[in-house]
């Protein structure tokens, strides 16, 4: 264990070789950031404002809150680099940002798992849905998801405070990621290299396998329904969740594939894929639920109708 005696800040990076286009890139990213905040903020407002949406949409509110958290965690440094060329970030601030980024990624995976459980109970045991998924139990599931993510990421972030950093201090993104920081450490980083792999396999991959298994059981139950109309209705309640799962895990696989097998790809490809990973799911989730969920659609119509009436 080494005591980190250096206080030199880290240096963030925008899009290398495209500095002249930073302002234009920042406009595109700002539009995406605003869309993410507006879309997820609207979902949270509708769920809070409409009592009919409280219980069935608790997990969706958690997902939207997580997406807002990811956006607010990365947005300040990204826009600071692209707009004002503010590239320096203190080590403590960098470690904190990395902690929240990685924690929220695992939280999102856990919430998708919780939503799969919600769909499983609703379709496979509908008569006991309200007695199984009580408000208290939903809150406990949410706290368990948050606690699991927070504690699992803590060991590698704590160790970052103790490493000496004697490399260039230049990070490869406009936000701090654990895998970038440890490359700058002049110490034995074996634990910090292996532990995240264990976390990914033990949590994110396991979440995906459990989600897949739950949908196998759901499909088995739906196929046992005699009425074709009822079968279609039951499956339709899962479409939004399935789309969100695909958006999240496809970006995870894409980012992993680029980092593992795209070593000769241009650096800008790696950077762009990181932005896709952090921005695409938060951008698409409210779009998916707005299109595929009747209750959300009705809420949006009422919201805009109310504003139009007042005007």
C-alpha positions as CSV (number, residue, x, y, z in Angstrom):
1,X,0.0,0.0,0.0
2,X,1.4,3.4,-1.0
3,X,0.4,6.8,0.5
4,X,-0.4,9.2,-2.4
5,X,1.8,12.2,-1.6
6,X,1.3,13.9,-5.0
7,X,-1.3,16.6,-5.4
8,X,-1.0,17.2,-9.1
9,X,-4.3,17.4,-10.9
10,X,-5.3,15.1,-13.7
11,X,-5.8,16.4,-17.2
12,X,-9.0,15.6,-19.0
13,X,-9.2,15.1,-22.8
14,X,-11.9,16.0,-25.3
15,X,-11.7,14.7,-28.8
16,X,-7.9,14.6,-29.8
17,X,-7.2,16.0,-33.2
18,X,-10.7,17.6,-33.4
19,X,-10.1,20.6,-31.1
20,X,-11.4,23.1,-33.7
21,X,-14.7,21.2,-33.8
22,X,-15.1,21.1,-30.0
23,X,-17.7,23.9,-30.0
24,X,-19.8,22.1,-32.6
25,X,-19.4,18.8,-30.8
26,X,-20.4,20.5,-27.5
27,X,-23.6,21.8,-29.1
28,X,-24.6,18.3,-30.2
29,X,-23.8,16.9,-26.7
30,X,-25.6,19.8,-25.0
31,X,-28.8,19.0,-27.0
32,X,-28.5,15.4,-25.9
33,X,-27.9,16.4,-22.3
34,X,-30.9,18.7,-22.3
35,X,-33.0,16.0,-24.0
36,X,-32.0,13.4,-21.3
37,X,-32.8,15.8,-18.5
38,X,-36.1,16.9,-20.0
39,X,-37.2,13.4,-20.9
40,X,-36.4,11.8,-17.6
41,X,-37.5,14.8,-15.7
42,X,-40.9,14.7,-17.4
43,X,-41.2,11.0,-16.4
44,X,-40.4,11.8,-12.8
45,X,-42.9,14.7,-12.8
46,X,-45.7,12.6,-14.3
47,X,-45.1,9.7,-11.8
48,X,-45.0,12.1,-8.9
49,X,-48.0,14.2,-10.1
50,X,-50.3,11.3,-11.0
51,X,-51.3,9.1,-8.1
52,X,-52.4,6.4,-10.5
53,X,-48.8,6.0,-11.7
54,X,-47.1,5.8,-8.2
55,X,-47.2,2.1,-7.5
56,X,-46.8,0.6,-11.0
57,X,-44.1,3.1,-12.0
58,X,-41.8,3.1,-8.9
59,X,-39.1,1.1,-10.7
60,X,-39.4,3.4,-13.7
61,X,-38.9,6.4,-11.4
62,X,-35.7,4.8,-10.1
63,X,-34.5,4.2,-13.6
64,X,-35.2,7.8,-14.6
65,X,-33.4,9.1,-11.5
66,X,-30.4,7.0,-12.3
67,X,-30.3,8.3,-15.8
68,X,-30.4,11.9,-14.5
69,X,-27.7,11.1,-12.1
70,X,-25.4,9.7,-14.8
71,X,-26.0,12.8,-16.9
72,X,-25.4,15.3,-14.1
73,X,-22.2,13.4,-13.1
74,X,-20.5,13.6,-16.5
75,X,-22.0,16.8,-18.0
76,X,-20.0,19.5,-16.0
77,X,-16.6,18.2,-16.9
78,X,-17.5,17.4,-20.5
79,X,-18.9,20.8,-21.3
80,X,-16.1,22.4,-19.3
81,X,-13.5,20.8,-21.5
82,X,-15.3,21.4,-24.8
83,X,-16.5,25.0,-24.1
84,X,-13.8,26.5,-21.9
85,X,-10.9,24.1,-22.3
86,X,-11.0,23.5,-18.5
87,X,-9.0,20.3,-18.6
88,X,-7.6,20.1,-15.1
89,X,-9.5,18.3,-12.4
90,X,-8.3,17.6,-8.8
91,X,-7.6,14.1,-7.8
92,X,-10.3,14.0,-5.1
93,X,-12.9,15.3,-7.5
94,X,-11.8,12.9,-10.2
95,X,-12.0,9.9,-7.8
96,X,-15.5,11.0,-6.7
97,X,-16.7,11.4,-10.3
98,X,-15.4,7.9,-11.2
99,X,-17.1,6.5,-8.1
100,X,-20.5,7.9,-9.0
101,X,-20.2,7.0,-12.7
102,X,-19.4,3.3,-12.1
103,X,-21.8,3.0,-9.2
104,X,-24.7,4.4,-11.3
105,X,-23.9,2.0,-14.1
106,X,-24.3,-1.0,-11.7
107,X,-27.4,0.6,-10.2
108,X,-29.0,0.8,-13.7
109,X,-28.3,-2.9,-14.2
110,X,-29.8,-3.7,-10.9
111,X,-32.9,-1.7,-11.6
112,X,-33.5,-3.5,-14.9
113,X,-33.3,-6.7,-12.9
114,X,-35.9,-5.4,-10.4
115,X,-38.1,-4.3,-13.3
116,X,-37.9,-7.9,-14.7
117,X,-39.0,-9.2,-11.3
118,X,-41.9,-6.7,-11.5
119,X,-43.0,-8.0,-14.9
120,X,-42.6,-11.6,-13.7
121,X,-44.9,-11.1,-10.7
122,X,-47.4,-9.1,-12.8
123,X,-47.8,-11.8,-15.4
124,X,-47.0,-15.1,-13.6
125,X,-48.8,-14.2,-10.3
126,X,-51.1,-11.3,-11.1
127,X,-53.6,-11.9,-8.3
128,X,-50.9,-11.5,-5.7
129,X,-49.1,-8.6,-7.4
130,X,-50.1,-5.9,-4.9
131,X,-49.5,-8.1,-1.9
132,X,-46.0,-9.1,-3.1
133,X,-44.8,-5.8,-4.4
134,X,-45.9,-3.5,-1.6
135,X,-44.5,0.0,-1.3
136,X,-42.2,-1.1,1.5
137,X,-40.8,-4.1,-0.5
138,X,-40.2,-1.9,-3.6
139,X,-38.3,0.6,-1.4
140,X,-36.3,-2.3,0.1
141,X,-35.4,-3.6,-3.4
142,X,-34.4,-0.1,-4.4
143,X,-32.2,0.3,-1.4
144,X,-30.6,-3.1,-1.9
145,X,-29.8,-2.2,-5.5
146,X,-28.2,1.1,-4.4
147,X,-26.3,-0.6,-1.5
148,X,-25.0,-3.4,-3.7
149,X,-23.6,-0.9,-6.3
150,X,-22.2,1.5,-3.7
151,X,-20.3,-1.1,-1.7
152,X,-19.1,-3.1,-4.8
153,X,-17.3,-0.1,-6.3
154,X,-15.9,1.3,-3.1
155,X,-12.8,-1.0,-2.7
156,X,-11.2,0.0,-6.0
157,X,-12.0,3.7,-5.6
158,X,-10.5,3.8,-2.0
159,X,-7.3,2.3,-3.3
160,X,-7.0,5.1,-5.9
161,X,-6.3,7.5,-3.1
162,X,-3.2,5.6,-2.0
163,X,-1.5,5.1,-5.4
164,X,1.4,7.4,-6.4
165,X,0.8,8.9,-9.9
166,X,4.0,9.6,-11.7
167,X,2.9,9.3,-15.3
168,X,1.7,12.1,-17.5
169,X,-1.6,12.6,-15.5
170,X,-3.4,12.9,-18.9
171,X,-6.7,11.0,-19.0
172,X,-8.3,9.8,-22.2
173,X,-11.8,11.2,-21.7
174,X,-13.5,14.4,-20.6
175,X,-14.6,12.5,-17.4
176,X,-12.9,10.3,-15.0
177,X,-13.1,6.5,-15.3
178,X,-11.4,4.0,-13.1
179,X,-9.7,2.1,-16.0
180,X,-8.1,5.4,-17.1
181,X,-6.9,6.5,-13.7
182,X,-5.1,3.2,-12.9
183,X,-3.0,3.5,-16.1
184,X,-1.3,6.5,-14.5
185,X,-0.5,4.8,-11.2
186,X,3.1,3.8,-10.5
187,X,2.2,0.8,-8.3
188,X,1.0,-2.7,-8.4
189,X,-2.5,-2.4,-9.8
190,X,-3.3,-6.1,-10.1
191,X,-6.2,-5.9,-7.7
192,X,-7.7,-2.9,-9.4
193,X,-7.4,-4.7,-12.8
194,X,-9.0,-8.0,-11.7
195,X,-11.6,-6.8,-9.2
196,X,-13.7,-4.9,-11.8
197,X,-13.8,-8.0,-14.0
198,X,-15.1,-10.0,-11.1
199,X,-17.7,-7.3,-10.4
200,X,-18.9,-7.3,-14.0
201,X,-19.2,-11.0,-14.1
202,X,-20.8,-11.4,-10.6
203,X,-23.3,-8.6,-11.1
204,X,-23.9,-7.2,-14.5
205,X,-23.6,-10.6,-16.3
206,X,-25.5,-12.3,-13.5
207,X,-28.3,-9.7,-13.7
208,X,-28.6,-10.3,-17.5
209,X,-28.8,-14.1,-17.0
210,X,-31.5,-13.7,-14.3
211,X,-33.4,-11.3,-16.5
212,X,-33.2,-13.8,-19.4
213,X,-34.4,-16.6,-17.1
214,X,-37.3,-14.5,-15.8
215,X,-38.4,-13.8,-19.4
216,X,-38.3,-17.5,-20.2
217,X,-40.7,-18.1,-17.3
218,X,-42.9,-15.2,-18.5
219,X,-43.0,-16.6,-22.0
220,X,-43.9,-20.0,-20.7
221,X,-46.8,-18.5,-18.7
222,X,-48.0,-16.3,-21.6
223,X,-48.0,-19.3,-24.0
224,X,-50.3,-21.1,-21.6
225,X,-53.0,-18.3,-22.0
226,X,-55.8,-19.5,-24.2
227,X,-56.8,-16.2,-25.7
228,X,-54.5,-14.8,-28.4
229,X,-55.7,-11.3,-27.5
230,X,-54.7,-11.8,-23.9
231,X,-51.4,-13.2,-24.9
232,X,-50.6,-10.2,-27.0
233,X,-51.7,-7.9,-24.2
234,X,-49.5,-9.6,-21.6
235,X,-46.5,-9.5,-23.9
236,X,-47.1,-5.9,-24.8
237,X,-46.6,-4.9,-21.1
238,X,-43.0,-6.2,-21.4
239,X,-42.0,-4.5,-24.6
240,X,-40.8,-1.2,-23.1
241,X,-38.7,-3.1,-20.5
242,X,-37.2,-5.4,-23.1
243,X,-36.2,-2.4,-25.3
244,X,-34.5,-0.8,-22.4
245,X,-32.6,-4.0,-21.6
246,X,-31.4,-4.2,-25.2
247,X,-30.4,-0.6,-25.3
248,X,-28.4,-1.0,-22.0
249,X,-26.7,-4.3,-22.7
250,X,-26.0,-3.7,-26.4
251,X,-24.1,-0.6,-25.4
252,X,-22.2,-2.5,-22.7
253,X,-21.2,-5.2,-25.2
254,X,-20.3,-2.6,-27.8
255,X,-18.0,-0.7,-25.4
256,X,-16.4,-3.9,-24.1
257,X,-15.9,-5.2,-27.7
258,X,-14.2,-1.9,-28.7
259,X,-11.9,-1.9,-25.7
260,X,-11.0,-5.5,-26.0
261,X,-10.7,-6.0,-29.8
262,X,-10.4,-2.5,-31.2
263,X,-6.9,-1.7,-30.0
264,X,-6.0,-0.5,-33.5
265,X,-9.1,1.5,-34.0
266,X,-8.7,5.3,-34.0
267,X,-8.8,6.8,-30.5
268,X,-11.8,8.9,-31.4
269,X,-13.8,5.7,-31.9
270,X,-13.1,4.6,-28.3
271,X,-14.0,8.0,-27.0
272,X,-17.2,8.2,-29.0
273,X,-18.3,4.7,-27.9
274,X,-17.9,5.9,-24.3
275,X,-20.2,8.8,-24.9
276,X,-22.7,6.4,-26.6
277,X,-22.5,4.1,-23.5
278,X,-23.3,6.9,-21.1
279,X,-25.8,8.9,-23.1
280,X,-27.7,6.6,-25.4
281,X,-29.6,4.6,-22.7
282,X,-30.6,7.7,-20.7
283,X,-31.7,9.3,-23.9
284,X,-33.7,6.3,-25.2
285,X,-35.4,5.1,-22.0
286,X,-37.9,8.0,-21.7
287,X,-38.5,7.8,-25.5
288,X,-39.2,4.1,-25.3
289,X,-41.6,4.4,-22.3
290,X,-43.3,7.4,-23.8
291,X,-44.0,5.5,-27.1
292,X,-44.9,2.1,-25.6
293,X,-46.6,2.9,-22.3
294,X,-50.2,4.1,-22.5
295,X,-50.3,5.5,-19.0
296,X,-47.2,7.7,-19.7
297,X,-48.7,8.8,-23.1
298,X,-51.9,9.9,-21.3
299,X,-50.0,11.7,-18.7
300,X,-48.0,13.6,-21.3
301,X,-51.2,14.5,-23.2
302,X,-52.8,15.8,-19.9
303,X,-49.7,17.8,-19.1
304,X,-49.5,19.6,-22.4
305,X,-53.3,20.0,-22.5
306,X,-53.2,21.7,-19.1
307,X,-50.4,24.1,-20.2
308,X,-52.4,24.8,-23.4
309,X,-55.6,25.5,-21.5
310,X,-53.7,27.9,-19.1
311,X,-52.1,29.7,-22.0
